[in-house]
Amino acid sequence: MSDSKFDRRQLLKNVVLGAISIPALAPELARAAAPPVNLTESDPTAHALGYHENASKVDVKAFPTFKPTQKCSNCLQLQAGTGDHRPCNIFVGKLVNVNGWCQVWVQKT
């Protein structure tokens, strides 16, 4: 018997399991490395959430929760940064227009 702190069988098992999981993570890693692109209104998620690149063009009858003062620039979901397009917590991997709006808008405090 060995007084070693490490069980060789357990170590080998963990190495094999780790090696098997690498190919499964490859698509996710590739996606994370891709530069973000500007979100368009035709994007399926954007369309489902009523995203408009320009909040002044939102149809109030179609989106009754919209208020003229609401836009991405004063939404809690918009991430910090500079420029006309920035990351949003809702649209991962995409950049939203700071003058845009969607139904997930929440007042930044």
Residue pairs with C-beta under 8 A, 6 or more apart in sequence:
31 93
34 93
36 87
36 93
36 94
36 95
37 93
37 94
37 95
38 85
38 94
38 95
38 96
38 97
39 46
39 51
39 53
39 88
39 91
39 94
39 95
39 96
39 97
39 100
40 46
40 53
41 47
41 51
41 52
41 53
43 51
43 91
43 94
45 51
45 90
45 91
46 91
46 94
46 102
49 90
49 102
49 103
49 104
50 58
50 62
50 63
50 101
50 102
50 103
51 91
51 96
51 100
51 101
51 102
52 58
52 100
52 101
52 102
53 97
53 99
53 100
54 97
54 99
54 100
55 66
55 68
55 70
55 71
55 72
55 99
55 100
55 101
56 68
56 99
58 66
58 101
60 66
63 103
65 103
66 101
66 105
70 101
70 105
71 98
71 99
71 100
71 101
71 105
72 78
72 86
72 88
72 96
72 97
72 98
72 99
72 100
72 101
72 102
72 105
73 98
73 99
74 107
74 108
75 88
75 104
75 105
75 106
75 107
75 108
76 106
76 107
76 108
76 109
77 88
77 89
77 90
77 104
77 105
77 106
78 86
78 87
78 88
78 89
78 96
78 98
78 108
79 86
79 87
79 88
79 89
80 86
81 87
83 98
84 97
84 98
84 99
85 95
85 96
85 97
85 98
86 95
86 96
86 98
87 94
87 95
87 96
88 94
88 95
88 96
90 102
90 104
96 102
